[in-house]
Amino acid sequence: MKRLVILGAGTAGTMLANRLVKLPEWDEWHLTLIDATREHYYQPGFLLLPFGIYRPDEIVRPKRYYLPTGAEVLFAEVERIRPDHKHVELVGGRRVPYDVLIVATGAGIHPEETPGLAEHEWHRSIHTFYDFEGAVALSRALRAFRKGRLVINVVEMPIKCPVAPLEFAFLADWYFTQRGLRDRVEIIYATPLPGAFTRPKAAEMLGNLLEERHIHVVPEFNVMDVDPDQRLLRSYDDQEVEYDLLVSVPLHMGAEAIARSEMGDELNFVPTDRYTLLAKGYDDIFVLGDATDLPTSKAGSVVHFQVDVFVENFRRYVDGLELLPLFDGHANCFVETGYGKGVLIDFNYDVEPLPGTFPLPGIGPMPLLRESRINHWGKLLFHWMYWNVLLRGHELPLPAQFSLTGKETEVAP
């Protein structure tokens, strides 16, 4: 029997495992999933928890409940991958052999990499919503915050869900408006990017919304250090931003096991073929989700589209056929803009977000690159779909590849 090992039982690993075991030829394979933690988090909920939209118990559940019956599940930490010996070595010395390895080890935050960020004010005047504990602590901090300067800062790209910091700024504007405190709270968005987002049309539209909401953007702000005593951010070019409450999006890095295996780049992300998802330099290791170094969003929609195309290529792989260049970097994201509205963007490696409708041309029902209430409800509906459809490996009637159908490729001036 052939051995498939998946490192990581998060979104990518769980979704892929549940899709693969449905294949007709799966009887020929033994599946092992390896993960260090037993809890599965609905990570988009981290953004909404501080504003009371979700409760903590709505975004965390046991991982084992969502993994396929019959799969071998090892809750253990990976020491390193040994590609030359075709096995994974666990902390403690156990070796797990494989014929095919899937790396889905994700990405995590590293506030300790920025001087001053993770010191005594962490979870006091300095917060994050990029992990569960941080989101819970930030919820308490927002309830207590009544006036002053709220600064949202992205330390460095890439990050998980690149639009989430923008969403936090919009939701904070709405939150403090509802509480009658907006005129007492200044909101600053400090980013290393030259604007609100990486794609020009989306950056322009989102930048206009920020301006309308009186959220001040500090572009090209590359943090050098944080002075928690002075409550001050300093950049490498001597800019300074003062804060009363700092919401940080710390440096993101891949798993330490990738570094120990000498398979990653300087941030421990695995160099990956952008079209086949094969790890560069290896013919039996694939990479999915946030663990890749691909130039696309580290987001749940990307994982969903990757899994769709990978399953087809996996069947070709086991039959000895050439892999097809099926993954095109397709991503779509709901952007919460507050006041019960949201924006939907749809793009890939080569095409930036465009106006139009999704998923059906002219019908939608969701408009692209435009605020609407249905986009807000679409984002909330995704919570149910995540737990009940996507994680369990059920297919959605949506194309994995990006399509220009329904898009306005020529926008009137």
C-alpha positions in Angstrom: 0.0 0.0 0.0 1.3 3.5 -0.9 1.8 6.0 1.8 0.6 9.6 1.7 1.6 11.9 4.5 0.1 15.3 5.1 1.9 17.7 7.4 -0.7 20.0 8.9 -4.3 19.4 9.7 -5.5 23.0 9.3 -7.6 24.3 6.5 -5.5 23.0 3.6 -4.6 19.6 5.1 -8.1 18.8 6.3 -9.9 19.9 3.1 -7.4 18.0 1.0 -7.6 14.8 3.1 -11.4 14.8 2.9 -11.3 15.2 -0.9 -8.7 12.6 -1.5 -10.4 9.8 0.4 -13.4 10.1 -1.9 -11.3 9.1 -5.0 -12.1 5.7 -6.5 -8.5 4.6 -6.4 -8.0 5.6 -2.7 -8.1 2.0 -1.6 -4.4 1.8 -2.7 -3.3 4.4 -0.2 -2.7 4.8 3.5 -3.1 8.3 4.8 -1.3 9.9 7.7 -1.9 13.4 9.0 0.5 15.0 11.4 -0.2 18.1 13.4 1.1 19.5 16.7 -2.3 20.9 18.0 -5.7 19.4 18.5 -7.8 22.5 18.0 -9.1 23.7 14.6 -9.6 27.5 14.4 -11.9 29.3 11.9 -9.3 32.0 11.3 -11.5 34.5 9.5 -13.4 34.7 12.8 -10.3 36.2 14.5 -11.1 39.5 12.8 -14.8 39.5 13.8 -14.4 38.2 17.4 -13.1 41.5 18.8 -16.2 43.3 17.6 -18.6 40.8 19.2 -19.8 39.3 15.8 -18.6 35.9 16.9 -18.1 34.3 20.3 -14.9 32.4 21.0 -16.7 29.0 21.0 -18.0 29.7 17.5 -14.5 29.7 15.9 -12.8 26.7 17.6 -13.6 23.0 17.4 -11.6 19.7 17.7 -9.6 18.9 14.6 -10.2 15.2 14.9 -13.9 15.7 14.3 -13.3 17.0 10.8 -10.6 14.5 9.7 -11.6 11.4 7.6 -12.5 8.2 9.3 -9.7 5.6 8.8 -6.9 8.1 8.5 -4.0 7.8 10.8 -3.8 11.0 12.9 -0.6 11.8 14.8 -0.8 14.8 17.1 3.0 15.4 17.3 5.5 18.0 16.4 7.6 17.6 13.2 11.3 17.8 13.8 12.3 17.8 10.1 11.6 16.3 6.7 14.2 13.9 5.3 13.5 14.0 1.5 16.6 11.9 0.8 15.3 9.1 3.0 11.6 9.7 2.2 10.4 10.0 5.8 9.3 12.7 8.3 11.1 12.7 11.6 9.0 13.7 14.6 10.2 15.3 17.9 11.1 12.3 20.0 12.7 10.3 17.1 9.8 8.5 15.4 10.1 8.3 11.7 7.0 8.3 9.4 7.8 7.1 5.8 6.0 8.4 2.8 5.7 7.9 -1.0 4.1 11.3 -1.5 4.3 14.1 1.0 2.0 17.1 1.2 3.3 20.1 3.2 0.4 22.2 4.6 2.2 23.6 7.7 0.7 27.0 7.3 2.1 30.3 8.6 2.3 31.9 12.0 2.9 35.3 13.6 6.3 36.2 15.1 6.0 39.4 17.1 9.3 38.7 18.7 11.1 39.4 15.4 10.2 43.1 15.8 12.1 44.8 18.7 9.8 46.0 21.4 6.6 44.4 19.9 6.3 41.3 22.1 7.5 42.9 25.4 5.6 43.7 28.6 2.8 45.6 26.8 1.8 42.6 24.5 -1.9 42.1 25.0 -2.1 45.3 27.1 -1.6 48.4 24.9 -0.3 46.3 22.0 -2.6 43.7 20.5 -3.2 41.5 17.5 -6.2 39.7 16.0 -4.0 37.2 14.1 -4.3 34.4 16.7 -7.1 33.2 19.0 -5.6 34.5 22.3 -4.9 37.9 20.7 -8.4 38.2 19.3 -9.9 37.4 22.7 -7.6 39.9 24.5 -8.3 42.6 21.8 -12.1 42.2 22.4 -11.6 43.2 26.0 -9.3 46.1 25.0 -11.8 47.5 22.5 -14.6 47.5 25.0 -12.5 49.5 27.4 -11.1 52.0 24.8 -13.1 55.2 24.8 -10.7 57.8 23.3 -7.3 58.2 21.8 -5.3 57.1 18.8 -5.9 53.5 17.5 -3.1 52.4 15.1 -3.4 49.4 12.9 0.1 48.4 11.6 1.2 45.7 9.2 4.9 44.9 10.0 5.8 43.2 6.7 4.2 41.3 3.8 3.3 38.6 3.1 0.5 38.0 5.7 -2.5 35.8 6.0 -5.6 37.4 4.4 -4.0 40.7 3.2 -7.3 42.6 3.3 -8.0 41.7 7.0 -6.1 44.7 8.5 -8.1 47.0 6.2 -11.3 45.3 7.4 -10.3 45.9 11.0 -9.9 49.6 10.3 -13.4 49.7 8.6 -15.0 47.7 11.4 -13.3 49.8 14.1 -14.8 52.9 12.4 -18.3 51.3 12.5 -17.8 50.0 16.1 -16.9 53.3 17.6 -19.6 55.1 15.6 -22.2 52.8 17.1 -20.9 53.5 20.5 -21.0 57.3 20.0 -17.2 57.5 20.4 -16.0 57.9 16.8 -15.2 61.6 17.2 -13.0 60.8 20.2 -11.1 58.0 18.4 -8.5 58.7 15.7 -7.8 55.6 13.4 -4.5 55.3 11.7 -3.5 52.6 9.2 0.3 52.2 8.8 1.3 49.9 6.1 4.6 49.0 4.2 2.6 49.1 1.0 2.4 52.3 -1.2 -1.4 52.3 -0.7 -4.3 50.4 0.8 -3.8 47.2 -1.2 -1.4 45.6 -3.7 -3.7 45.7 -6.8 -4.2 49.2 -8.3 -8.0 49.2 -8.9 -8.8 47.6 -5.5 -6.3 49.9 -3.8 -8.0 53.0 -5.3 -11.5 51.9 -4.4 -10.5 50.8 -0.8 -8.3 53.9 -0.4 -11.3 56.1 -1.2 -13.4 54.3 1.4 -10.7 54.8 4.0 -10.7 58.5 3.2 -14.5 58.8 3.4 -14.3 57.1 6.8 -11.6 59.6 8.0 -9.1 56.7 8.4 -5.6 58.1 7.9 -3.2 56.0 5.8 0.5 56.1 6.5 2.0 54.3 3.4 5.5 52.8 3.0 5.9 52.6 6.7 8.5 49.9 7.4 8.7 49.3 11.1 12.1 49.2 12.7 11.0 48.9 16.3 8.3 49.6 18.8 8.8 51.7 22.0 6.1 50.4 24.3 7.0 52.9 27.1 6.7 55.9 24.8 3.9 54.2 22.8 5.7 54.9 19.6 6.4 53.1 16.3 9.6 53.9 14.5 10.4 53.2 10.8 13.7 52.6 9.1 13.4 56.0 7.4 12.9 57.8 10.8 9.1 58.2 10.6 7.3 58.0 13.9 3.7 57.1 14.7 2.3 57.5 18.2 -0.4 55.3 19.5 -2.7 54.8 22.5 -3.8 51.3 21.3 -1.7 49.4 18.8 -3.2 46.6 16.7 -0.3 44.9 15.1 -0.1 42.4 12.3 3.3 40.9 13.1 5.8 39.3 10.8 4.5 36.0 9.3 6.8 33.0 8.9 6.4 29.4 7.9 6.9 26.5 10.2 10.2 26.0 12.0 10.3 22.4 10.8 10.7 23.8 7.3 13.8 25.8 8.4 15.2 22.7 10.2 14.7 20.7 7.0 16.5 23.4 4.9 13.6 23.5 2.5 12.4 27.1 2.9 13.3 30.6 2.0 14.3 33.3 4.6 10.8 33.3 6.0 10.5 29.5 6.0 8.0 29.4 3.1 8.6 26.5 0.7 9.6 27.4 -2.9 6.7 26.0 -4.9 5.9 25.7 -8.6 3.1 28.3 -9.1 1.1 26.2 -11.4 1.5 22.6 -10.3 2.1 23.1 -6.5 5.1 20.8 -6.6 7.9 21.8 -4.3 10.7 23.1 -6.3 13.6 20.6 -6.5 11.5 17.6 -5.5 9.3 15.1 -7.4 7.3 13.6 -4.5 6.6 16.7 -2.3 3.7 19.1 -2.9 2.9 22.3 -1.0 -0.5 23.8 -0.4 -2.0 26.7 1.6 0.0 29.3 3.5 3.2 27.2 3.5 4.0 28.1 -0.1 6.0 31.1 -1.3 3.5 31.7 -4.1 2.7 35.3 -5.1 -1.0 35.0 -4.2 -3.0 35.7 -1.1 -2.6 33.4 1.9 -6.3 33.0 2.3 -9.0 30.3 2.6 -10.4 30.8 -0.9 -6.9 30.2 -2.4 -6.7 26.9 -0.5 -10.1 25.9 -1.8 -9.0 26.5 -5.4 -5.7 24.9 -4.9 -7.3 21.7 -3.5 -9.7 21.6 -6.5 -6.9 21.6 -9.0 -4.5 19.5 -7.0 -6.9 16.5 -6.8 -7.0 16.3 -10.6 -3.2 16.6 -10.8 -2.8 14.0 -8.0 -4.7 11.5 -10.1 -2.4 12.2 -13.0 0.7 12.0 -10.8 -0.2 8.5 -9.5 -0.8 7.3 -13.1 2.6 8.6 -14.2 1.3 11.4 -16.3 2.7 14.9 -16.7 1.3 17.4 -14.2 -0.8 20.1 -15.8 -0.4 23.9 -15.0 -3.8 24.1 -13.4 -3.5 26.6 -10.6 -3.6 30.2 -11.8 -3.4 32.0 -8.4 -7.1 32.4 -8.2 -8.3 34.2 -5.1 -11.5 35.9 -4.0 -12.0 37.8 -0.8 -14.9 39.4 1.0 -13.8 42.7 2.5 -15.9 43.9 5.4 -16.4 47.6 5.2 -18.7 48.1 8.2 -22.2 49.4 8.5 -23.5 46.0 7.3 -21.8 46.2 3.9 -18.9 44.5 2.2 -16.9 44.4 -1.0 -16.0 41.3 -3.0 -12.8 41.1 -5.1 -11.8 38.3 -7.5 -8.4 38.0 -9.1 -5.4 35.8 -10.0 -1.7 35.9 -10.7 -2.2 38.0 -13.8 -5.5 39.8 -13.6 -6.3 42.4 -10.9 -9.7 42.8 -9.3 -12.3 44.1 -11.8 -15.9 45.4 -11.5 -18.6 43.0 -12.5 -20.8 40.3 -10.9 -20.0 37.0 -9.2 -20.5 34.1 -9.7 -22.9 34.6 -12.6 -22.4 37.3 -15.3 -25.0 40.0 -15.1 -26.9 38.1 -12.4 -24.4 37.8 -9.5 -25.9 38.0 -7.0 -22.7 39.5 -5.6 -21.3 42.7 -7.1 -17.5 42.9 -7.5 -15.4 45.9 -6.4 -18.5 47.6 -5.0 -20.0 47.9 -1.5 -23.2 46.0 -1.0 -25.1 44.3 1.9 -25.2 41.0 0.1 -21.4 40.8 0.2 -21.5 41.3 4.0 -24.0 38.5 4.3 -21.9 36.4 2.0 -19.0 36.7 4.4 -21.1 35.7 7.3 -22.6 32.7 5.4 -19.0 31.5 4.7 -18.7 30.6 8.4 -21.4 27.9 8.1 -20.0 26.8 4.7 -16.5 26.4 6.1 -17.5 24.1 8.9 -20.1 22.1 7.0 -19.1 22.1 3.4 -15.4 23.0 2.7 -13.7 21.3 5.5 -15.6 18.1 4.9 -14.4 18.0 1.3 -17.7 18.7 -0.4 -17.3 20.4 -3.8 -18.8 23.8 -4.6 -20.2 24.6 -8.0 -17.6 27.3 -8.6 -14.7 27.2 -11.1 -11.3 26.8 -9.6 -9.7 28.8 -12.4 -10.2 32.5 -12.6 -12.7 33.6 -15.3 -13.2 37.0 -16.9 -16.9 36.1 -17.4 -19.0 38.7 -15.7 -16.1 41.1 -15.4 -16.0 44.6 -16.8 -12.7 44.5 -18.6 -13.1 48.0 -20.0 -14.2 50.5 -17.4 -15.7 53.8 -18.6 -13.8 56.9 -17.4 
